[in-house]
Amino acid sequence: MIRTNSKKFCENYLFYLNEENETKKFLYNFSSLHELNLDLNLSKIAINLAEKIAYDGTTGLINSELKNEIKKYNNENIKSFGQNFLYGINNPLLIICRMINDNKNDSKNRNNILDSKFTHIGVAIRDHLIYKWICVIIFVEK
C-alpha cells in the first residue's frame, strides 16, 4: 500500500506522526506507483545474503557482492538494483514504517521503496548474531 496509496498508508500506520513530520508531508504529496512483484529468485538471494551477514554478525554489503549474487540466480536482464537493510526488527509492517520514516530527505531506504523504476522485490528476514534480526530487501528494475 505504501506505493499504491501512500496517504492511506500514512493515515493507517503512521498516524502517530505530527503534521510537521517531513515523512508525513512527503507521503501525503506522493503520487501512486505500481505494486512491486515478489520474485522468488530475488528472495533466495536476499535469504543467502541475510544468512551470510547474520552468521558473520556484520552489517551491510558491498554492491559488487549483491551484483554477483544476482548473476548466480537470475539470468534475466536487470537494468538496475537497490538494497535495503534493517536490523533488530522482524515485523514486516514495522520494518517498512522504520525504513520510510527516517526524516531524511536523502533516505536511501525510502527512495528504494518509492522508486518508480523498480518493478520486482526479494525479501528475507533472518536471525542475526548481534542485532537479533536482519531484514534484507532487494529491488530490481527489469
C-alpha positions as CSV (number, residue, x, y, z in Angstrom):
1,M,0.0,0.0,0.0
2,I,2.9,2.4,0.6
3,R,3.4,2.7,-3.2
4,T,-0.2,2.5,-4.4
5,N,-1.7,4.8,-1.8
6,S,0.9,6.5,0.4
7,K,-1.6,8.8,2.0
8,K,-3.8,5.9,3.2
9,F,-0.7,4.1,4.4
10,C,0.3,7.2,6.4
11,E,-3.2,7.6,7.9
12,N,-3.4,3.9,8.8
13,Y,0.1,3.1,10.0
14,L,2.0,6.4,10.6
15,F,-0.9,8.2,12.3
16,Y,1.3,8.9,15.4
17,L,3.4,11.3,13.4
18,N,2.6,15.0,13.8
19,E,1.6,17.1,10.8
20,E,5.0,18.8,10.7
21,N,6.8,15.5,10.2
22,E,8.8,15.5,6.9
23,T,7.9,11.9,6.1
24,K,4.2,12.6,6.6
25,K,4.4,15.7,4.4
26,F,6.3,13.8,1.7
27,L,3.9,10.8,1.7
28,Y,0.8,13.0,1.5
29,N,2.0,14.5,-1.7
30,F,3.5,11.4,-3.2
31,S,1.9,10.1,-6.5
32,S,0.7,6.5,-6.7
33,L,3.0,3.8,-8.2
34,H,2.6,0.2,-9.4
35,E,3.0,-2.5,-6.9
36,L,6.3,-4.4,-6.6
37,N,6.2,-8.0,-7.9
38,L,7.6,-10.6,-5.5
39,D,10.4,-12.5,-7.2
40,L,11.3,-15.9,-5.6
41,N,14.8,-15.8,-7.1
42,L,15.4,-12.4,-5.6
43,S,14.1,-13.7,-2.3
44,K,16.6,-16.6,-2.5
45,I,19.4,-14.0,-3.0
46,A,18.0,-12.0,-0.1
47,I,18.0,-15.1,2.1
48,N,21.6,-16.0,1.2
49,L,22.8,-12.5,1.9
50,A,20.9,-12.2,5.2
51,E,22.2,-15.6,6.3
52,K,25.8,-14.6,5.4
53,I,25.6,-11.3,7.2
54,A,23.7,-12.8,10.2
55,Y,26.3,-15.6,10.6
56,D,29.2,-13.2,10.5
57,G,27.5,-10.8,12.8
58,T,28.3,-8.0,10.4
59,T,26.3,-5.2,8.8
60,G,25.8,-4.0,5.3
61,L,27.0,-5.4,2.0
62,I,29.2,-4.2,-0.9
63,N,27.2,-3.6,-4.1
64,S,29.6,-5.9,-6.1
65,E,28.6,-8.8,-3.8
66,L,24.9,-8.3,-4.5
67,K,25.7,-8.0,-8.2
68,N,27.5,-11.3,-8.1
69,E,24.6,-13.0,-6.2
70,I,22.1,-11.6,-8.8
71,K,24.1,-13.1,-11.6
72,K,24.1,-16.5,-9.9
73,Y,20.4,-16.8,-9.5
74,N,18.9,-14.6,-12.1
75,N,19.8,-14.7,-15.8
76,E,17.2,-12.1,-16.8
77,N,18.4,-8.7,-17.8
78,I,18.4,-6.5,-14.8
79,K,18.8,-2.8,-15.6
80,S,19.4,-1.6,-12.0
81,F,19.1,-2.7,-8.4
82,G,18.9,-1.4,-4.9
83,Q,19.2,-2.9,-1.4
84,N,17.8,-2.1,2.0
85,F,19.0,-3.5,5.3
86,L,17.4,-3.1,8.7
87,Y,18.5,-4.7,12.0
88,G,16.6,-5.5,15.2
89,I,13.0,-5.8,13.8
90,N,11.2,-8.9,12.4
91,N,7.7,-7.5,11.9
92,P,7.3,-6.6,8.1
93,L,5.0,-3.6,8.8
94,L,7.3,-2.1,11.4
95,I,10.3,-2.7,9.0
96,I,8.6,-0.6,6.3
97,C,7.5,2.1,8.7
98,R,11.0,2.4,10.1
99,M,12.5,2.5,6.6
100,I,10.1,5.1,5.4
101,N,10.1,7.3,8.5
102,D,13.8,8.3,9.0
103,N,13.2,12.0,8.5
104,K,15.9,12.4,5.9
105,N,15.2,13.9,2.5
106,D,18.0,11.8,1.1
107,S,16.8,8.5,2.6
108,K,18.2,5.6,0.6
109,N,15.7,3.2,2.2
110,R,12.7,5.4,1.4
111,N,14.0,6.2,-2.0
112,N,14.4,2.5,-2.9
113,I,10.9,1.6,-1.6
114,L,9.3,4.5,-3.6
115,D,11.5,4.4,-6.7
116,S,9.2,4.1,-9.8
117,K,11.9,2.3,-11.8
118,F,11.9,-0.8,-9.5
119,T,9.4,-3.5,-10.6
120,H,10.5,-6.6,-8.6
121,I,11.4,-7.3,-5.0
122,G,13.0,-10.1,-3.0
123,V,12.8,-10.1,0.8
124,A,14.3,-12.1,3.7
125,I,14.2,-11.8,7.5
126,R,16.7,-13.9,9.5
127,D,18.1,-14.2,13.0
128,H,21.3,-12.0,13.4
129,L,24.1,-12.9,15.7
130,I,24.4,-9.4,17.3
131,Y,21.2,-7.4,16.4
132,K,18.7,-10.3,16.9
133,W,17.1,-9.8,13.4
134,I,18.2,-8.7,9.9
135,C,15.9,-7.8,7.1
136,V,17.3,-7.7,3.5
137,I,15.2,-6.2,0.7
138,I,16.4,-6.3,-2.9
139,F,14.8,-4.1,-5.5
140,V,15.4,-4.5,-9.2
141,E,14.4,-2.9,-12.5
142,K,13.8,-5.4,-15.3
